[in-house]
Amino acid sequence: MATLLEIRNLTVAFDTAAGPFKAVDGIDISVSAREVLAIVGESGSGKSVAMLAVMGLLPDTAKVTADVMRFDGRDLLPMTDREKRAIIGREITIIFQEPMASLNPCFTVGFQIEEVLRRILGMSAREARARAVELFAAVGIPEPEERLRSYPHQMSGGQCQRVMIAIAIACNPKLLIADEPTTALDVTIQKQILDLLVDLQEKHGMALIIITHDMGVVAETADRVVVQYQGRKMEEADVLSLFETPKTAYTRALLSALPEHAIGGRLSTVSDFMETHQGEER
Amino acid sequence: MAAPELVIEGRDITRDYTLRAGLFGTSRTIHAVKGVSFAVERGKTLAIVGESGCGKSTLARIITLIDPATSGTLLIEGKPVDIAHQRMTKALRATVQIVFQNPYGSLNPRQKVGDMLMESLILNTDAPAPERRERAMAMLTKVGLLPEHFNRYPHMFSGGQRQRIAIARALMLNPRLLVLDEPVSALDLSVQAQVLNLLRDLQDEFNLTYVFISHDLSVVRYLADEVMVMLSGEVVESGSRDALFSDPQHAYTRKLFAATPVTDVGAIRARLARRAAAPAAQ
């Protein structure tokens, strides 16, 4: 399969009072076309920062360096912001954890999706309205025509996340990044959203990167998994070998933190593993 | 031992909310909780499971004596309590405490951790200042924090540490019953494991009774003795953890199980096989 996104030796540093802090410390990530990659780690592992760096969404205080950052045959590194904008938001799109916070509360969701269609695809108002209805139907929003007139606060968290997904797939992106797409949602809704993402990924043949801390989400969606800890990559494997034979202590720690693995007993935590296994890896 | 002692019992509890529809519109009544009965023995955990909007948090507010029930009887340690018609006593307030879902919203950002812990002692007891300080310090170490955290503000702590602070605050008055309203759903899995372990240790040490509210069945399975499944204000199924998990009766309970991510290797293999067979992969 052709490599769609290739990043080598990505480092993101922030200047702090105590000197530069490396949120991401030399990470290689690649995604092929039509692949679902999961990036797993705890908060603070730099998993979101790495993807935000690719999107160019980090504040100016972040120092981003990489040896290679290539998307679909084009080198992203020498590009100006203006050139990047032709790719970011069209060929690479992103959805975030908090769907309520990602949508503008002052405008109807219909306006927000039509804005994308008009601005980026140059559609007329009428075309945009028709396409918005199609997109809402595609992500499983009931009564799409009615719902276009709703404001974000009139919709549930799961519905808002569906709107975000509809906006993200509006321009048929080649890569969709989902940053903790279901963390704020109930399990039943989580299942629906994950199924929807994988379903759209298969239908549109796009690549999907899911950023999560939840091994359950990984098990339900991923083809390949990158495990990240304190800004570094700990392990990379296809999903089956990761769950069958996890190579590093950290991955084992993440797996054993799942509550279903400790009925009646104590849950082991990451620190248990990282203290007892110090120095075993790399 | 004599017959098991019930710490809290609810008989046919209902709660209605009335919505006014403007000046001339007819008002509408929402039945948030419809005739729910339950009982929890000392030292045990009752889990209330359901998705958002099922009335589980409304029930939590009634149990915590924040909101009165519209009808029904609430008994705490065998005595009927009706906060709509009787004054809230300090002794009663000390009996039941609550830990909320979001430790970012439930802690006052302008109050030091120590003051936060001592405040409930000032309001509800006659303990002199040195004793209050001593008890707050002791509680900090009990929940796995350090004495030097006494003078810090909430923003200096991570999500898991904040939830420890919220738990410490709830325990300051030595409550018999602790209501936990989704205490770990805002936390990373590895941090979630630490907090769940802490809750279990505290329960053993103080013989605490928990009412644990969650939408996550894997967490419920880890912590609960009894489980009650709610759907739109009604209890659809209840029973011991083992009975409910081995043989769920109601269709909704089975739906909840189906939505919970499965992390065993067999399930992943089956998913990958389905995915490979999907014609849209082309």
Interface residues (C-beta under 8 A of the other chain):
Chain A: R34 E42 S43 S156 G157 D186 V187 T188 I189 Q190 K191 V198 E202 K203 G205 H213 D214 M215 G216 V217 A219 E220 D223 V239 L240 F243 E244 A253 L254 L255 A257 L258 P259 E260 A262 I263 R266 L267 S268 T269 V270 S271
Chain B: E51 S52 S158 G159 D188 L189 S190 V191 Q192 A193 Q194 L196 N197 R200 H215 D216 L217 S218 V219 R221 Y222 K255 L256 A258 A259 T260 P261 V262 T263 D264 V265 A267 I268 R269 R271 L272 R275 A278 A280 A281 Q282
